[in-house]
Amino acid sequence: MTTNTKNYIAWSLRIVIAFLFILSAAAKLSKSELFDSPYFAISTFEVKQLYPMGFSENFAPYFSRILIGIELALGFLLLQKHFLRRFVIPVTTLLLLVFVGHLTYVTFISGGNIGNCGCFGELLPMTPIEAIIKNVVAIGLLAWLYMLLPKNEKDGNFWILTTVLFATILGIFMLAPIQPKAVELPAAITDTETPADSTALPETTGTVDLPETIEKATDTVKKPDAPKVQMEPAPHKSGYKSYFADIDKGKKLLCFLVPGCDHCRDAAKEITELRRKDKNFPAVRIIFMNEEADLIPEFFKYAGAEYPYKIIDVIPFWNVLGSGKDTPGIKYLWNGNEYKYYWGITDNKFNPEDLEKLINKPFSELPKK
């Protein structure tokens, strides 16, 4: 193989691998269907990928930004000549081996090839197996590149490496600065379409007397106690009372939505249509992610009605939505008891027909809690 051919192949490999690393870093910060800013994208990466690994809420924001900065730095450093064979390629290979080990462990623990590995954030979802294959191929390309490069590497400037590394990490912190824990915004509105929906449902005793037995024609015979049938579930603390004081009283539909999310808007519109058909439809309450909150008026206009809502920051939002869950999240509660939880846009997605049947079922036909 001639020197020119080796150089051509080596540069091709460097460009391909560098592109993968730069794309991986950029994808974790990129705008997608749900996220309008790098902060929200990277916070979601922390909640969905780092929290399940055991990272604390305080440490995850620093680790995520440093990791993305390292990925970006390695992508750039693969395109320069300083300590390429002696340092950059070995470090890049080591990082990929760590990723492979982690993904293998996750696949083994989860018992299957499920979920998004987070390699390319929410921009390009990949299963753990797909990510492992991608990383193994990249390691193979790095090994090939290592063999193609001259063994007697010229002395380089190590400051080039450190400058690029610190510059990319600092850039990530500047692009997506760590924000203090947000105080919940007390944004709540009354439902303008159906006034009854803005108040708690009337409380009931939860029991009803059956027809009394005919008394015997004597005052000396004591009337037996009438048997009672439970008509609604016993009160239960749902854990959402800090958001809505009346959430555990009567039937409620608690929705976890993002103002700029098309799927969330469609779900809200379907809920409004159901509510117009059924005067006994549960009261609707919404918890919005604090992402594009200025779009909330437009959101309600599309939905066809306004509902009481609260706005919370991205990390608390994902936490209250639930581990492994995605928006839109629709939860049916009755006296604080959860009877259905729709979430995401796949197998567990919101089903208006199913909800309509469910809310009209008597308590006796619902699953026992």
C-alpha positions in Angstrom: 0.0 0.0 0.0 1.5 3.3 -1.1 1.9 6.2 1.3 -0.7 8.3 -0.4 -3.3 5.5 -0.1 -2.5 5.1 3.6 -2.9 8.9 4.1 -6.2 8.9 2.2 -7.6 6.0 4.2 -6.3 7.4 7.5 -7.9 10.8 6.9 -11.2 9.1 5.9 -11.2 7.1 9.1 -10.4 10.2 11.2 -13.2 12.2 9.6 -15.8 9.3 10.1 -14.9 8.7 13.8 -14.6 12.5 14.5 -18.1 13.0 13.0 -19.6 10.3 15.2 -18.2 11.9 18.4 -19.2 15.5 17.4 -22.6 14.3 16.4 -23.0 12.4 19.7 -22.1 15.5 21.7 -24.3 17.8 19.5 -27.3 15.5 19.7 -27.3 15.6 23.5 -27.7 19.4 23.2 -29.9 19.6 20.1 -33.4 20.8 19.7 -36.0 18.0 19.1 -39.7 17.7 19.2 -39.8 18.4 22.9 -36.7 20.6 23.6 -36.1 24.1 22.6 -32.8 24.7 24.3 -29.6 22.8 25.2 -30.4 23.1 28.9 -33.6 21.1 28.6 -32.1 18.5 26.2 -29.1 17.9 28.5 -31.3 17.8 31.6 -33.4 15.1 30.0 -30.3 13.2 29.2 -29.4 13.4 32.9 -32.8 12.2 34.1 -33.2 9.4 31.6 -29.6 8.1 31.4 -27.6 9.2 34.5 -30.2 9.0 37.3 -30.9 5.3 36.6 -27.1 4.7 36.8 -27.1 6.0 40.4 -25.9 9.6 39.7 -27.2 12.1 42.2 -29.2 15.2 41.3 -26.3 17.4 42.4 -23.5 15.5 40.6 -25.3 14.6 37.3 -25.3 18.1 35.9 -21.6 18.4 36.2 -20.8 14.9 34.9 -23.1 15.3 31.9 -21.5 18.5 30.8 -18.0 17.2 31.3 -18.8 14.0 29.4 -20.3 15.9 26.4 -17.3 18.3 26.5 -14.9 15.3 26.3 -16.8 13.8 23.4 -16.7 17.0 21.5 -13.0 17.5 22.3 -12.1 14.0 21.1 -14.0 14.7 17.9 -11.9 17.8 17.2 -8.6 16.3 18.3 -9.0 13.3 15.9 -8.6 15.9 13.1 -5.3 17.3 14.4 -1.8 15.8 14.5 -0.5 16.4 18.0 -0.1 13.2 20.0 -2.7 11.5 17.7 -1.3 8.0 17.9 0.2 8.2 21.3 -2.6 9.7 23.3 -5.8 10.7 21.4 -6.6 7.3 19.8 -5.9 5.3 23.0 -8.1 7.6 25.1 -10.9 7.6 22.5 -10.7 3.8 22.4 -10.8 3.5 26.2 -13.9 5.8 26.3 -15.7 3.6 23.7 -14.8 0.4 25.7 -16.3 2.0 28.8 -19.4 2.7 26.8 -19.6 -0.9 25.6 -19.1 -2.2 29.1 -21.9 0.0 30.4 -24.3 -0.8 27.6 -23.6 -4.6 28.0 -24.4 -4.3 31.7 -27.6 -2.3 31.1 -28.8 -4.9 28.5 -28.1 -7.7 31.0 -29.8 -6.0 33.9 -32.8 -4.9 31.9 -33.2 -8.4 30.5 -33.6 -7.2 26.9 -32.8 -4.8 24.2 -35.1 -2.0 25.2 -35.1 1.8 25.6 -32.9 4.5 24.2 -29.2 4.2 25.2 -28.8 8.0 25.0 -25.7 8.0 22.8 -27.3 10.5 20.4 -29.7 11.9 23.0 -33.4 12.2 21.9 -32.3 13.2 18.3 -31.4 9.7 17.1 -32.7 7.0 19.5 -30.7 3.8 19.6 -31.3 0.6 21.5 -28.4 -0.7 23.7 -27.5 -3.4 21.2 -27.4 -1.0 18.3 -25.2 1.3 20.3 -22.8 -1.6 21.2 -22.5 -2.5 17.5 -21.8 1.1 16.7 -19.1 1.4 19.3 -17.5 -1.9 18.4 -17.3 -0.8 14.8 -15.8 2.5 15.9 -13.2 0.7 18.0 -12.3 -1.4 15.0 -11.9 1.7 12.8 -9.6 3.3 15.5 -7.5 0.1 15.6 -7.1 0.3 11.8 -6.2 4.0 12.0 -3.7 3.3 14.7 -1.9 0.8 12.5 -1.9 3.2 9.5 -0.3 6.1 11.3 3.5 6.3 11.4 4.9 4.6 14.5 7.5 7.3 15.0 5.2 10.1 15.8 6.7 13.5 15.9 6.8 15.4 19.2 3.6 17.5 19.5 2.3 20.3 21.6 0.4 18.9 24.6 -1.1 22.3 25.3 -3.1 22.0 22.1 -4.9 19.0 23.6 -5.5 20.5 27.0 -6.7 23.8 25.4 -9.2 22.1 23.2 -10.4 19.9 26.1 -11.0 22.7 28.5 -12.4 25.0 25.8 -15.1 22.4 24.9 -16.0 21.6 28.5 -16.2 25.3 29.3 -18.3 25.9 26.2 -20.8 23.2 27.2 -21.2 24.8 30.6 -21.7 28.2 29.0 -24.1 26.8 26.4 -26.2 25.0 29.0 -25.5 26.6 32.3 -26.5 24.7 35.4 -29.6 26.4 36.8 -30.5 26.6 40.5 -33.4 24.5 41.6 -36.4 26.3 40.3 -39.2 27.4 42.6 -42.5 26.1 41.3 -44.3 28.9 39.4 -47.8 29.5 41.0 -49.4 29.7 37.6 -52.9 28.4 37.8 -56.1 29.3 35.9 -59.7 28.4 36.3 -61.4 26.3 33.6 -63.4 28.7 31.5 -65.3 26.2 29.5 -67.1 24.3 32.3 -67.2 26.2 35.6 -67.9 23.0 37.5 -64.5 21.7 36.5 -62.7 24.4 38.4 -63.9 23.2 41.7 -63.6 19.9 43.5 -66.3 17.3 42.9 -68.8 17.1 45.8 -67.8 14.7 48.5 -69.9 11.6 49.0 -70.0 9.0 51.7 -69.0 6.2 49.3 -71.9 4.0 50.4 -75.6 3.6 49.6 -78.3 1.9 51.5 -80.1 -1.0 49.8 -83.9 -1.1 50.0 -85.0 -1.8 53.6 -86.6 -5.1 54.4 -90.3 -5.0 55.3 -90.7 -4.6 59.0 -92.7 -7.1 60.8 -95.9 -5.8 62.2 -94.6 -5.4 65.7 -92.7 -2.7 67.5 -90.8 -5.2 69.5 -88.8 -6.7 66.6 -85.6 -4.8 65.9 -85.0 -3.8 62.2 -81.8 -5.4 60.9 -79.0 -3.2 59.6 -79.3 -2.7 55.9 -76.3 -4.0 53.9 -74.2 -1.4 52.2 -72.5 -1.4 48.8 -69.3 0.6 48.3 -69.9 3.0 45.4 -66.4 4.6 45.1 -62.9 3.8 46.3 -61.6 4.8 49.7 -59.6 8.0 49.9 -55.9 7.6 49.0 -53.0 10.0 48.9 -51.8 10.2 45.3 -48.8 12.4 46.2 -49.8 15.3 43.9 -51.6 17.4 46.6 -48.7 19.9 46.5 -49.7 20.7 43.0 -53.5 20.7 43.3 -55.2 20.7 46.7 -58.3 18.9 45.4 -56.5 16.2 43.4 -57.5 13.4 45.8 -61.2 14.3 45.8 -63.4 12.6 43.2 -62.5 11.7 39.7 -59.5 13.6 38.2 -57.5 13.5 35.0 -53.9 14.5 35.8 -51.9 15.4 32.6 -48.2 15.8 32.2 -47.6 17.9 29.1 -45.1 20.1 27.3 -46.6 23.3 25.8 -44.7 22.9 22.5 -45.2 19.2 22.0 -47.6 18.3 19.2 -48.5 14.9 20.7 -49.4 16.7 24.0 -51.6 19.2 22.2 -53.4 16.4 20.3 -54.0 14.6 23.6 -55.4 17.7 25.2 -57.7 18.3 22.2 -59.0 14.7 22.5 -59.6 15.2 26.2 -61.6 18.3 25.4 -63.7 16.5 22.9 -64.5 13.7 25.4 -65.3 16.2 28.0 -67.9 17.9 25.8 -69.7 14.6 25.2 -69.8 13.6 28.9 -71.0 16.1 31.5 -69.7 13.8 34.2 -66.2 13.8 32.8 -63.4 14.0 35.4 -62.0 17.4 36.3 -58.8 18.0 34.3 -55.5 19.2 35.9 -52.3 19.8 34.0 -48.6 19.9 35.1 -46.6 21.6 32.4 -42.9 21.3 31.8 -41.2 24.7 32.0 -40.2 24.5 28.3 -41.7 27.1 26.0 -44.1 28.2 28.7 -45.0 31.2 26.6 -46.8 28.8 24.3 -49.4 27.8 26.9 -52.1 30.2 25.6 -51.6 28.8 22.1 -51.7 25.3 23.6 -55.1 25.9 25.2 -56.4 27.5 22.0 -55.5 24.4 20.1 -57.0 22.2 22.8 -60.3 24.0 22.7 -60.5 24.7 26.5 -58.4 26.0 29.4 -57.7 23.9 32.4 -56.1 24.5 35.8 -52.3 24.0 35.5 -48.9 24.3 37.2 -45.5 24.8 35.6 -42.4 23.0 37.0 -38.8 22.8 35.9 -37.6 20.1 33.6 -35.9 17.8 36.1 -38.8 17.8 38.6 -41.1 17.3 35.7 -39.4 14.1 34.5 -39.2 12.9 38.1 -42.9 13.4 38.8 -43.8 11.9 35.4 -42.0 8.7 36.4 -38.9 6.8 35.5 -38.9 5.5 32.0 -42.0 7.5 31.1 -42.5 10.0 28.2 -45.0 12.7 27.4 -47.9 13.0 27.0 -48.7 11.5 30.4 -52.4 11.1 31.2 -53.3 9.6 34.6 -56.9 8.8 35.7 -57.4 9.2 39.5 -60.4 8.5 41.6 -60.2 9.7 45.2 -56.4 9.7 44.8 -56.4 6.0 43.5 -54.7 5.5 40.2 -56.7 3.4 37.8 -54.9 4.1 34.5 -51.7 5.8 33.3 -51.2 6.5 29.6 -47.8 7.8 28.6 -45.6 8.2 25.6 -46.5 7.7 21.9 -46.0 4.0 21.6 -47.6 1.0 23.3 -48.9 2.9 26.4 -50.0 6.0 24.5 -53.2 7.9 25.3 -56.3 6.1 24.1 -59.5 8.3 24.2 -61.9 5.3 23.5 -60.3 3.3 26.3 -60.5 6.2 28.7 -64.1 6.9 27.9 -65.1 3.3 28.7 -63.0 3.4 31.9 -64.4 6.5 33.4 -68.0 5.3 32.9 -67.3 2.0 34.7 -68.9 1.7 38.2 -66.5 1.1 41.0 -67.4 -2.5 41.3 -66.0 -3.2 37.8 -62.7 -1.5 38.4 -59.5 -3.4 39.5 -59.2 -3.7 43.2 -56.6 -1.6 44.9 
